[in-house]
């Protein structure tokens, strides 16, 4: 079947040669000193640089792209509408979203690991909801559809020594989210045996309808007793009419540097992606970003990089 390849957040070529990036930020001390005006300045640059990256991607037949969650520096500390340059930021997002829709480019976010809806602490859950709602608002401002085509992907969070209770809390706290986030949120399998496998996440899907993003590399560490094909097909079955989204990376320890932990991602991809007969959108979580896709094409040709219907 056809798969489409994408990458995450940074275009190495554009960053190196044209200083185009979407993750300009600042430390908390700078934010406290310079405040919302400086945050607005950086956010204007960040959001304005999404479109050049998408144009480069289209020119290079890349139609899957994860946008950086650092578009709005310290974005959980304010509402985007409060930024002095909000109208410029809104326009930048509208232009990026329009280009993506017109060219069948699938956009996503992957908010950070602190978005823990399994937490027993009310403050942690509240902060997670704030951050997730910010991502939902950004998708809305880009005019992206409220479905899992425009996914906001997270990990479920810790087990706290009691996985069933943690799953219960996640499902309960899911109801705290707005429709903007609920309609887009997805869950990804983990890379530690004690954490959440695809089989574990399937229980969440049965209770909430939240699809599973299959991570090939993570599955090697947390199989849930399933083969790669079994886990991938179970995850894919949760997507309905939307093309399933997956992540693919390989172990840096096995391919590039024996001294790092096996979970660390390699710079490039060394083996062909096995789609097991499915149509998939696959984000390469390789450190070389778009360069990993170009090198993969040199190894395996363009057959795994063809355009697929939405």
Rosetta blueprint (number, residue, H / E / L):
1 X L
2 X L
3 X E
4 X E
5 X E
6 X E
7 X E
8 X E
9 X L
10 X L
11 X L
12 X H
13 X H
14 X H
15 X H
16 X H
17 X H
18 X H
19 X L
20 X L
21 X L
22 X L
23 X L
24 X L
25 X L
26 X L
27 X L
28 X H
29 X H
30 X H
31 X H
32 X H
33 X H
34 X H
35 X H
36 X H
37 X H
38 X H
39 X H
40 X H
41 X H
42 X H
43 X H
44 X H
45 X H
46 X H
47 X H
48 X H
49 X H
50 X H
51 X H
52 X H
53 X H
54 X H
55 X H
56 X H
57 X H
58 X H
59 X H
60 X L
61 X L
62 X L
63 X L
64 X E
65 X E
66 X E
67 X L
68 X L
69 X L
70 X L
71 X L
72 X L
73 X L
74 X L
75 X H
76 X H
77 X H
78 X L
79 X L
80 X H
81 X H
82 X H
83 X L
84 X L
85 X L
86 X H
87 X H
88 X H
89 X H
90 X H
91 X H
92 X H
93 X H
94 X H
95 X H
96 X H
97 X H
98 X H
99 X H
100 X H
101 X H
102 X H
103 X L
104 X L
105 X L
106 X E
107 X E
108 X E
109 X E
110 X L
111 X L
112 X L
113 X L
114 X L
115 X L
116 X L
117 X L
118 X L
119 X L
120 X L
121 X L
122 X H
123 X H
124 X H
125 X H
126 X H
127 X H
128 X H
129 X H
130 X H
131 X H
132 X H
133 X H
134 X H
135 X H
136 X H
137 X H
138 X H
139 X H
140 X H
141 X H
142 X L
143 X L
144 X L
145 X L
146 X L
147 X L
148 X H
149 X H
150 X H
151 X L
152 X E
153 X E
154 X E
155 X E
156 X L
157 X L
158 X L
159 X L
160 X L
161 X L
162 X L
163 X H
164 X H
165 X H
166 X H
167 X H
168 X H
169 X H
170 X H
171 X H
172 X H
173 X H
174 X H
175 X L
176 X L
177 X L
178 X L
179 X H
180 X H
181 X H
182 X H
183 X L
184 X L
185 X E
186 X E
187 X E
188 X E
189 X L
190 X L
191 X L
192 X L
193 X L
194 X L
195 X L
196 X L
197 X L
198 X H
199 X H
200 X H
201 X H
202 X H
203 X H
204 X H
205 X H
206 X H
207 X H
208 X H
209 X L
210 X L
211 X L
212 X E
213 X E
214 X E
215 X E
216 X H
217 X H
218 X H
219 X H
220 X L
221 X L
222 X L
223 X L
224 X L
225 X L
226 X L
227 X L
228 X H
229 X H
230 X H
231 X H
232 X H
233 X H
234 X H
235 X H
236 X H
237 X L
238 X L
239 X L
240 X L
241 X L
242 X L
243 X L
244 X E
245 X E
246 X E
247 X E
248 X E
249 X L
250 X L
251 X E
252 X H
253 X H
254 X H
255 X H
256 X L
257 X L
258 X L
259 X L
260 X L
261 X L
262 X L
263 X L
264 X L
265 X E
266 X L
267 X L
268 X L
269 X L
270 X L
271 X L
272 X L
273 X L
274 X L
275 X L
276 X L
277 X L
278 X L
279 X L
280 X E
281 X E
282 X E
283 X E
284 X E
285 X L
286 X L
287 X L
288 X L
289 X L
290 X H
291 X H
292 X H
293 X H
294 X H
295 X H
296 X H
297 X H
298 X H
299 X H
300 X H
301 X L
302 X L
303 X L
304 X L
305 X L
306 X L
307 X L
308 X L
309 X L
310 X L
